[in-house]
């Protein structure tokens, strides 16, 4: 059992791809956890399938672990009651999603509400690590609803509900879940509260049709492709991504045309001034000196900007070529560096799916 606990603590300290740490083994939400632990021990005392010695063993184990972690105490106590639960927890710790589903699902629907609650969280955790937010949400909902009185994870369930809703593009629901977590669980681990607050700020910055919106939709599409789900929902988001990028490209082209005209006007004025100065200098006799000049017809020999199809060169003009992918070119030409990683992951997933 000690080995299991050490393994679980290592697994639960791992950081998942979205940069969040699951709070198992942490002493958050102490008042609620104490109430649940006490209720669990009262539940154990009433179990007719246990003799006095077994009940005493479970009680002693739970109280011992509760001194450090009420979450671990519940899990260790349940493992004593249900030995098969140990393998299920280990599968979740090892991020073995398929084995976790096979072992945890029957336990998560157990008639013992304390086992159902604990197993539901481990099952949700395995699904969240695999970015299967759609499947994780129903289990998290149980922890916030019917199993709330038997779970020490109600607060963290609200937090991860926000993470899942954000990954599903349900920003309003995500913000609501994060705010409920922040308001109702002030004693939760600081790093989770900081993460929740930052995510609320980021979600509130998302504006439809802008790069923040495109970034979030690309991450959604990348995740779905990673899960081998190129279904209608995924394709719809891909179409929206291309549509929004095309709109941004047009807006950027207009800005560049406007800037080009302004630059051309300034350049023309400079050339006129230079020509006037040259004419004034030419009108003055300069004995023993001859004017020097290059073969270039451009004033002062400046290099003329390269042009395509007789118009000023623009990196965005290349995107009009339908043989090129506008989103991919936009990444290379104009997307800020902070967006490139997720977009490149998106294309890697898309290309891998087509193979």
C-alpha positions in Angstrom: 0.0 0.0 0.0 2.9 2.3 0.7 4.3 1.7 -2.7 0.9 2.4 -4.3 0.7 5.7 -2.4 4.2 6.8 -3.5 3.5 5.9 -7.1 0.2 7.8 -7.0 1.8 10.9 -5.6 4.4 10.9 -8.3 1.7 10.5 -11.0 -0.5 13.1 -9.6 2.3 15.7 -9.5 2.8 15.5 -13.3 1.8 18.5 -15.3 -0.6 17.9 -18.2 -0.3 19.5 -21.6 -2.4 22.5 -20.7 -0.1 23.3 -17.9 -2.3 22.4 -15.0 -1.6 20.2 -12.0 -4.2 17.8 -10.5 -4.5 18.5 -6.8 -4.6 14.9 -5.4 -2.6 14.6 -2.2 -3.1 18.3 -1.4 -4.7 19.6 1.8 -7.3 21.8 0.2 -10.9 22.3 1.1 -10.2 20.9 4.6 -13.5 21.5 6.2 -15.4 19.7 3.5 -12.9 16.9 3.3 -13.1 16.4 7.1 -16.9 16.1 6.9 -16.6 13.5 4.0 -13.9 11.5 5.9 -16.1 11.4 9.0 -19.1 10.3 6.9 -17.0 7.6 5.3 -15.9 6.2 8.6 -19.5 6.2 9.8 -20.4 4.4 6.6 -17.6 1.8 7.2 -18.9 1.2 10.8 -22.3 0.3 9.4 -21.0 -2.2 6.8 -22.3 -5.6 7.8 -19.9 -7.4 5.5 -16.9 -6.4 7.7 -16.0 -7.9 11.1 -14.7 -5.7 14.0 -11.1 -6.3 13.1 -11.6 -5.2 9.5 -13.5 -2.1 10.5 -10.8 -1.2 12.9 -8.1 -1.7 10.3 -9.9 0.5 7.8 -10.5 3.2 10.4 -6.9 3.3 11.6 -5.6 3.4 8.0 -7.9 6.3 7.1 -7.1 8.3 10.2 -3.4 7.8 9.7 -3.4 9.0 6.0 -5.8 11.8 6.8 -3.1 13.5 8.9 -1.3 14.2 5.6 -3.9 14.0 2.9 -7.6 13.4 3.2 -7.8 12.6 -0.5 -5.2 9.8 -0.1 -7.0 8.7 3.1 -10.2 8.1 1.2 -8.5 6.2 -1.6 -6.5 4.0 0.8 -9.5 3.2 2.8 -11.5 2.2 -0.3 -8.6 0.0 -1.5 -8.9 -2.0 1.8 -12.6 -2.4 1.2 -12.3 -3.1 -2.5 -8.9 -4.6 -3.4 -9.6 -4.5 -7.1 -9.7 -0.7 -6.8 -5.9 -0.7 -6.4 -5.4 -1.9 -10.0 -7.8 0.7 -11.3 -6.0 3.6 -9.5 -2.7 2.3 -10.8 -4.0 2.3 -14.4 -5.2 5.9 -14.0 -1.8 6.9 -12.5 -0.1 5.3 -15.5 -2.3 7.3 -17.9 -3.5 4.0 -19.4 -6.8 5.4 -20.6 -8.3 2.2 -22.0 -7.4 0.1 -19.0 -8.6 2.9 -16.7 -12.0 2.9 -18.5 -12.3 -0.8 -18.2 -11.4 -1.0 -14.5 -12.9 2.3 -13.2 -16.2 2.5 -15.0 -17.8 -0.4 -13.1 -16.5 1.0 -9.8 -17.6 4.5 -10.7 -21.2 3.2 -10.9 -21.0 1.2 -7.7 -23.8 1.2 -5.2 -21.3 2.4 -2.6 -21.5 6.2 -3.1 -18.0 6.8 -1.6 -16.4 4.3 -4.0 -18.4 5.7 -6.9 -17.3 9.3 -6.1 -13.6 8.4 -5.7 -13.5 6.2 -8.8 -15.4 8.9 -10.8 -12.7 11.4 -10.1 -9.9 9.0 -11.1 -11.8 8.2 -14.2 -12.3 11.9 -15.0 -8.6 12.5 -14.4 -7.6 9.8 -16.9 -9.9 11.3 -19.5 -8.7 14.8 -18.8 -5.1 13.7 -19.2 -6.0 12.2 -22.6 -7.8 15.5 -23.5 -11.1 13.6 -23.9 -13.1 16.5 -22.4 -16.4 15.4 -23.8 -16.2 12.1 -21.9 -14.8 13.6 -18.7 -17.6 16.1 -18.2 -20.3 13.7 -17.2 -18.1 12.2 -14.5 -17.2 15.7 -13.2 -20.8 16.6 -13.2 -21.6 13.7 -10.8 -19.0 15.0 -8.4 -20.6 18.4 -8.4 -24.1 16.9 -8.1 -25.4 13.5 -6.9 -22.0 12.5 -5.3 -21.0 15.8 -3.8 -21.6 14.7 -0.2 -19.4 11.6 -0.7 -16.5 13.3 -2.6 -13.4 15.2 -1.4 -13.0 16.4 -4.9 -15.9 18.7 -5.4 -13.8 21.8 -5.6 -11.3 20.3 -8.0 -14.2 19.0 -10.1 -15.4 22.6 -10.6 -11.9 23.6 -11.6 -11.5 20.8 -14.2 -15.0 21.5 -15.4 -13.8 24.9 -16.4 -10.8 23.4 -18.2 -13.0 20.9 -20.1 -15.6 23.6 -21.1 -12.8 25.8 -22.3 -11.4 23.0 -24.4 -14.9 22.5 -25.9 -15.1 26.2 -26.8 -17.9 26.7 -24.2 -16.2 29.9 -22.9 -19.2 31.2 -20.9 -19.6 27.9 -19.0 -15.9 27.7 -18.5 -15.7 31.2 -16.9 -18.8 30.3 -14.7 -17.1 27.1 -13.5 -13.8 28.9 -12.7 -15.5 31.7 -10.9 -17.6 29.3 -8.8 -14.3 27.5 -7.9 -12.7 30.8 -7.0 -15.6 32.0 -4.9 -16.6 28.8 -3.1 -13.2 27.2 -2.5 -10.9 30.0 -1.2 -8.8 27.5 0.7 -7.9 25.5 -2.4 -4.2 25.2 -3.4 -2.8 28.6 -4.6 -1.5 27.3 -7.9 -4.9 26.1 -8.9 -6.5 29.5 -7.9 -3.9 31.4 -9.8 -4.4 29.1 -12.8 -8.2 29.5 -12.7 -7.9 33.3 -12.5 -5.5 33.5 -15.4 -7.7 31.3 -17.5 -10.7 33.5 -16.7 -8.7 36.5 -17.9 -7.6 34.8 -21.1 -11.1 33.6 -21.9 -12.5 37.1 -21.4 -10.0 38.3 -24.0 -11.3 36.0 -26.7 -13.1 38.0 -29.3 -14.9 36.3 -32.2 -13.0 36.4 -35.5 -9.8 37.6 -33.9 -6.5 35.7 -33.4 -7.5 34.7 -29.9 -10.6 33.1 -31.3 -8.7 31.4 -34.1 -6.1 30.1 -31.6 -8.7 28.5 -29.4 -10.5 26.9 -32.4 -7.2 25.5 -33.8 -6.5 23.9 -30.5 -10.0 22.4 -30.5 -9.5 21.0 -34.0 -5.9 19.8 -33.2 -7.2 17.9 -30.2 -10.1 16.3 -32.1 -7.7 15.2 -34.8 -5.3 13.8 -32.2 -8.2 11.7 -31.0 -8.9 10.5 -34.6 -12.3 12.2 -34.7 -12.3 14.1 -38.0 -16.1 14.3 -37.8 -18.5 17.0 -38.9 -17.9 19.1 -35.7 -14.1 19.1 -36.4 -14.6 19.9 -40.1 -17.0 22.7 -39.2 -14.3 24.3 -36.9 -11.7 23.9 -39.6 -13.9 25.7 -42.1 -14.4 28.5 -39.6 -10.6 28.7 -39.0 -9.9 29.2 -42.7 -12.8 31.6 -43.1 -11.6 33.8 -40.2 -8.0 33.6 -41.4 -9.0 34.7 -44.9 -10.8 37.7 -43.4 -7.8 38.7 -41.4 -5.6 38.3 -44.5 -7.9 40.6 -46.4 -7.8 43.2 -43.6 -4.0 43.0 -43.5 -3.8 43.4 -47.3 -5.9 46.5 -47.1 -3.6 47.9 -44.4 -0.6 47.1 -46.5 -2.1 48.7 -49.6 -2.9 51.8 -47.6 0.6 51.8 -46.2 2.1 51.2 -49.6 0.2 54.2 -51.1 1.4 56.3 -48.2 5.0 55.1 -48.6 4.8 55.7 -52.4 3.5 59.2 -51.8 6.4 59.9 -49.4 8.9 58.3 -51.8 7.6 60.4 -54.7 7.9 63.6 -52.7 11.4 62.6 -51.7 12.3 61.9 -55.3 10.9 65.3 -56.4 12.9 67.0 -53.8 16.1 65.2 -54.9 15.4 66.0 -58.5 15.0 69.7 -57.6 18.2 69.7 -55.7 20.0 68.0 -58.6 18.6 70.5 -61.1 19.8 73.4 -58.8 23.2 71.9 -58.5 23.4 71.2 -62.3 22.5 74.9 -63.1 25.6 76.0 -61.2 28.9 75.7 -63.2 31.5 73.5 -61.5 34.8 73.7 -63.4 37.1 70.7 -63.4 34.4 68.5 -62.0 32.0 66.2 -63.8 28.8 64.8 -62.3 29.0 61.1 -61.4 26.2 58.8 -61.8 25.4 55.1 -62.1 23.5 53.3 -64.7 20.5 53.0 -62.5 17.5 55.1 -63.5 16.4 55.3 -59.9 17.4 58.3 -57.8 20.6 57.8 -55.9 20.8 54.3 -57.3 18.2 52.9 -54.8 17.1 49.3 -55.5 13.5 49.1 -56.7 11.4 46.9 -54.6 10.6 43.5 -56.1 7.1 43.1 -57.5 4.8 40.3 -58.5 2.5 40.7 -61.5 3.5 44.3 -61.9 2.4 45.3 -58.3 4.3 45.9 -55.1 5.4 42.7 -53.5 3.4 41.7 -50.4 3.9 38.5 -48.5 0.1 38.3 -48.2 -0.4 38.5 -52.0 1.2 35.0 -52.3 -1.7 33.6 -50.3 -4.0 34.3 -53.2 -2.6 31.3 -54.9 -5.2 28.6 -54.4 -2.6 25.9 -54.6 -1.3 27.0 -51.2 -3.0 26.6 -47.9 -3.9 30.0 -46.6 -3.8 29.0 -43.0 -0.4 27.4 -43.3 1.1 30.4 -45.1 -0.4 32.8 -42.6 1.5 30.9 -39.9 4.8 31.5 -41.6 4.2 35.0 -42.7 2.1 36.9 -40.1 1.0 35.0 -37.0 2.7 36.1 -33.8 5.2 33.7 -32.4 3.0 32.8 -29.4 0.4 31.3 -31.8 2.8 29.3 -34.0 3.3 26.3 -31.8 -0.4 25.5 -31.5 -1.0 26.1 -35.2 1.9 23.9 -36.2 0.6 21.1 -33.9 -2.7 21.6 -35.5 -1.3 21.0 -39.0 0.8 18.1 -37.8 -2.3 16.4 -36.5 -4.2 17.2 -39.7 -1.4 15.8 -41.9 -1.1 12.8 -39.7 -4.8 12.1 -40.0 -4.7 12.3 -43.8 -2.1 9.6 -44.0 
